[in-house]
Amino acid sequence: MIDAHAHFEFYKKEAPGVIEECRGKLRAVVDSITEYRKAHVWKSWELLKPYFGFVFPTLGYHPNEARRGNWEKVGKVEAFILEHRDEIVAIGEIGLDYHYAENERGRKNQREIFQHFLDLAIELKLPVVIHAREAEKEAFELVQRAGVRAYFHSFAGSADLAREIAENGHPIGINTGIVFIPEVREAVKVLEPEEILVETDSPYMSPFKGQRNVPCNVRVAIEEVAKVKGLDFEEVEKKTEENAIRFFSLKV
């Protein structure tokens, strides 16, 4: 099993223990190291660096940070990405989140910074990890305009949009929220296994009420996709692994 999107750095001092717990159960975890509030990419990098090879890093700039429009910080993150360009498997997560960016100024900041990192991905010939909330269609349109390969992580938009995104060659992230988010189940119904990556978005989106999510729980996402599609667990596990390895060019 491969968890295509998690945040070990958000466990802070507990991260090494969580990583070791998952190492025996998973083949790999793609960790989306993204600039977000006090979670600076350089600090997260140093925390996770000893585990690279099992943990595969991306680097990005979260839209909820982007809404502040701090271009000085954007420059620092861009420089860090350029420094580690040969060590990362994608740029992300980046994108649009209109749930928290309620005014036009914040949304404009998000769009401009999103575009900036899409351009960087093109320059570096890297795929991107997309965070899109209440702005899925607009994020997709910007991705298409940029001509970049994109992974739409933790997708919870419409089934019709999921179908359109997949038809244009971008994989859809189905997370452990499939247990309690109807839109995620509806998206799975219209997608083929070849179009899906499974993820936890740990420590968020726990399928177990009252418990913090962990990457090992990606098994739940696989189980639920298998149920919805009427497939065997092993078939979905194998296909989603292959999808993650291909999209991120993982050396596992």
C-alpha positions as CSV (number, residue, x, y, z in Angstrom):
1,M,0.0,0.0,0.0
2,I,1.1,3.6,-0.7
3,D,-0.4,6.6,1.0
4,A,-0.2,9.3,-1.7
5,H,-0.7,12.2,0.6
6,A,0.1,12.7,4.3
7,H,1.8,15.2,6.7
8,F,4.1,13.4,9.1
9,E,5.5,16.8,10.1
10,F,2.3,17.8,11.8
11,Y,2.9,15.0,14.4
12,K,6.0,17.1,15.4
13,K,7.9,15.1,18.1
14,E,5.7,12.1,17.6
15,A,6.6,11.9,13.9
16,P,9.4,9.3,14.2
17,G,7.2,6.9,16.1
18,V,4.3,7.3,13.6
19,I,6.7,6.7,10.7
20,E,8.2,3.6,12.2
21,E,4.7,2.3,12.9
22,C,3.7,2.7,9.3
23,R,7.0,1.5,7.8
24,G,6.1,-2.1,8.5
25,K,2.7,-1.8,6.9
26,L,3.2,0.5,3.9
27,R,5.4,0.5,0.9
28,A,5.8,4.2,0.8
29,V,4.2,7.5,1.9
30,V,4.2,10.7,-0.2
31,D,4.5,13.6,2.3
32,S,3.3,16.9,1.1
33,I,5.7,19.3,2.8
34,T,4.0,22.7,2.4
35,E,4.5,26.1,3.8
36,Y,1.5,26.6,6.2
37,R,1.3,28.9,9.2
38,K,4.2,27.8,11.5
39,A,4.9,24.7,9.6
40,H,7.9,26.0,7.6
41,V,9.1,23.8,4.8
42,W,12.8,23.9,5.9
43,K,11.9,22.7,9.4
44,S,9.7,20.0,8.1
45,W,12.4,18.9,5.7
46,E,15.0,18.4,8.4
47,L,12.5,16.5,10.5
48,L,11.7,14.0,7.7
49,K,15.0,13.8,5.9
50,P,16.2,10.7,7.9
51,Y,13.3,8.8,6.5
52,F,13.6,9.6,2.8
53,G,13.4,6.5,0.8
54,F,10.2,5.4,2.6
55,V,8.9,9.0,2.8
56,F,8.9,10.7,-0.6
57,P,8.7,14.5,-0.2
58,T,7.0,17.2,-2.2
59,L,7.4,20.9,-1.5
60,G,4.7,23.6,-1.8
61,Y,2.9,26.6,-0.5
62,H,-0.6,26.0,1.0
63,P,-3.4,28.2,-0.4
64,N,-4.4,29.1,3.2
65,E,-1.0,30.6,3.6
66,A,-1.1,32.1,0.1
67,R,-4.2,34.2,0.9
68,R,-2.0,36.4,3.1
69,G,0.0,37.5,0.0
70,N,3.4,37.3,1.6
71,W,5.7,37.4,-1.4
72,E,8.8,37.6,0.7
73,K,8.0,34.2,2.1
74,V,7.0,32.9,-1.4
75,G,10.6,33.8,-2.5
76,K,12.1,31.9,0.4
77,V,10.0,28.8,-0.4
78,E,10.8,29.0,-4.1
79,A,14.5,29.2,-3.3
80,F,14.2,26.1,-1.0
81,I,12.4,24.2,-3.8
82,L,15.1,25.1,-6.3
83,E,17.8,23.9,-3.8
84,H,16.0,20.6,-3.5
85,R,14.6,20.2,-7.0
86,D,16.3,16.9,-7.6
87,E,15.1,15.4,-4.3
88,I,11.4,16.1,-4.5
89,V,8.7,14.1,-6.5
90,A,6.3,17.0,-7.1
91,I,5.5,20.6,-6.2
92,G,2.7,20.9,-3.7
93,E,0.5,21.1,-2.2
94,I,-0.6,24.3,-3.9
95,G,-4.0,25.5,-5.1
96,L,-7.1,27.4,-4.1
97,D,-9.2,27.3,-0.9
98,Y,-12.2,29.6,-1.0
99,H,-13.6,28.2,2.2
100,Y,-11.2,30.3,4.2
101,A,-10.4,33.0,1.7
102,E,-13.8,34.7,1.9
103,N,-12.9,38.1,0.5
104,E,-11.6,38.9,-3.0
105,R,-8.2,40.1,-1.9
106,G,-7.4,36.8,-0.3
107,R,-8.6,34.9,-3.3
108,K,-6.6,37.1,-5.6
109,N,-3.5,36.4,-3.5
110,Q,-4.2,32.7,-3.8
111,R,-4.6,32.8,-7.5
112,E,-1.4,34.7,-8.1
113,I,0.7,32.5,-5.9
114,F,-0.9,29.4,-7.3
115,Q,0.0,30.5,-10.8
116,H,3.5,31.3,-9.7
117,F,4.1,27.8,-8.5
118,L,2.4,26.3,-11.5
119,D,5.0,28.2,-13.6
120,L,7.8,26.9,-11.4
121,A,6.6,23.3,-11.9
122,I,6.7,23.8,-15.7
123,E,10.2,25.2,-15.4
124,L,11.4,22.2,-13.3
125,K,9.4,19.6,-15.3
126,L,7.7,18.4,-12.1
127,P,4.0,17.4,-11.5
128,V,1.9,19.2,-8.9
129,V,-0.2,18.3,-6.0
130,I,-3.4,20.3,-5.9
131,H,-5.4,21.4,-2.9
132,A,-8.8,22.7,-4.1
133,R,-11.7,23.5,-1.8
134,E,-14.8,25.2,-3.0
135,A,-12.7,26.2,-6.0
136,E,-12.2,22.8,-7.7
137,K,-13.3,23.9,-11.2
138,E,-11.2,27.1,-11.2
139,A,-8.1,25.2,-10.0
140,F,-8.7,22.6,-12.8
141,E,-8.9,25.3,-15.4
142,L,-5.7,26.9,-14.2
143,V,-3.9,23.5,-14.3
144,Q,-5.2,23.0,-17.8
145,R,-4.0,26.4,-19.0
146,A,-0.6,25.8,-17.5
147,G,-0.3,22.4,-19.1
148,V,1.1,20.7,-16.0
149,R,0.4,17.1,-14.7
150,A,-1.6,17.4,-11.6
151,Y,-2.8,15.2,-8.7
152,F,-6.1,16.5,-7.3
153,H,-5.6,15.4,-3.7
154,S,-8.5,14.8,-1.3
155,F,-11.0,15.5,-4.0
156,A,-14.5,16.4,-2.8
157,G,-16.0,18.2,-5.8
158,S,-18.7,17.0,-8.1
159,A,-18.7,13.6,-9.8
160,D,-19.0,15.3,-13.2
161,L,-15.9,17.4,-12.5
162,A,-14.0,14.3,-11.2
163,R,-14.8,12.6,-14.5
164,E,-13.6,15.6,-16.5
165,I,-10.4,15.9,-14.6
166,A,-9.6,12.2,-15.0
167,E,-10.4,12.3,-18.7
168,N,-7.7,14.9,-19.0
169,G,-5.1,12.7,-17.5
170,H,-5.0,13.9,-13.9
171,P,-5.4,11.3,-11.1
172,I,-7.9,11.9,-8.3
173,G,-7.1,11.5,-4.7
174,I,-9.6,9.4,-2.7
175,N,-8.9,9.8,1.0
176,T,-10.1,8.1,4.2
177,G,-12.9,10.6,4.3
178,I,-14.7,8.3,1.9
179,V,-16.2,6.8,5.1
180,F,-18.2,10.0,5.9
181,I,-18.1,12.3,2.9
182,P,-20.8,11.4,0.3
183,E,-19.2,13.4,-2.5
184,V,-16.1,11.2,-2.3
185,R,-18.1,8.1,-2.7
186,E,-20.0,9.6,-5.7
187,A,-16.7,10.5,-7.3
188,V,-15.4,6.9,-6.9
189,K,-18.5,5.6,-8.7
190,V,-17.6,7.5,-11.9
191,L,-13.8,6.8,-11.8
192,E,-11.8,3.8,-12.9
193,P,-9.2,2.3,-10.6
194,E,-6.5,3.5,-13.1
195,E,-7.6,7.1,-12.3
196,I,-7.4,6.9,-8.5
197,L,-4.7,7.4,-5.9
198,V,-5.5,6.6,-2.3
199,E,-4.4,8.8,0.6
200,T,-5.1,9.7,4.3
201,D,-4.2,13.4,4.4
202,S,-3.0,12.4,7.9
203,P,-3.4,13.6,10.6
204,Y,-6.7,14.8,9.2
205,M,-9.7,12.9,7.7
206,S,-9.6,10.1,10.2
207,P,-12.1,7.3,9.3
208,F,-12.4,6.6,13.1
209,K,-14.3,9.0,15.1
210,G,-12.3,10.6,17.9
211,Q,-9.0,9.3,16.7
212,R,-6.2,11.1,14.9
213,N,-5.6,9.7,11.4
214,V,-2.4,7.9,10.5
215,P,-1.0,6.8,7.1
216,C,-1.6,3.1,7.9
217,N,-5.3,3.9,7.7
218,V,-5.0,4.2,3.9
219,R,-6.1,0.5,4.0
220,V,-9.6,1.9,4.8
221,A,-9.7,4.0,1.6
222,I,-8.7,1.0,-0.4
223,E,-11.4,-1.2,1.2
224,E,-14.1,1.4,0.6
225,V,-13.0,1.9,-3.1
226,A,-13.1,-1.8,-3.5
227,K,-16.6,-2.0,-2.0
228,V,-18.0,0.8,-4.2
229,K,-16.4,-0.6,-7.4
230,G,-17.3,-4.2,-6.6
231,L,-13.6,-5.2,-6.8
232,D,-11.2,-7.3,-4.6
233,F,-9.1,-5.4,-2.1
234,E,-5.9,-6.8,-3.7
235,E,-6.9,-5.5,-7.1
236,V,-7.4,-2.0,-5.9
237,E,-4.3,-2.1,-3.7
238,K,-2.1,-3.1,-6.7
239,K,-3.6,-0.6,-9.1
240,T,-3.4,2.4,-6.8
241,E,0.2,1.5,-5.9
242,E,1.0,1.4,-9.6
243,N,-0.7,4.7,-10.1
244,A,1.2,6.4,-7.4
245,I,4.5,5.0,-8.5
246,R,3.9,6.2,-12.1
247,F,2.6,9.7,-11.3
248,F,5.3,10.6,-8.8
249,S,8.1,8.5,-10.5
250,L,8.7,6.8,-7.1
251,K,11.9,4.7,-6.8
252,V,10.5,2.0,-4.5
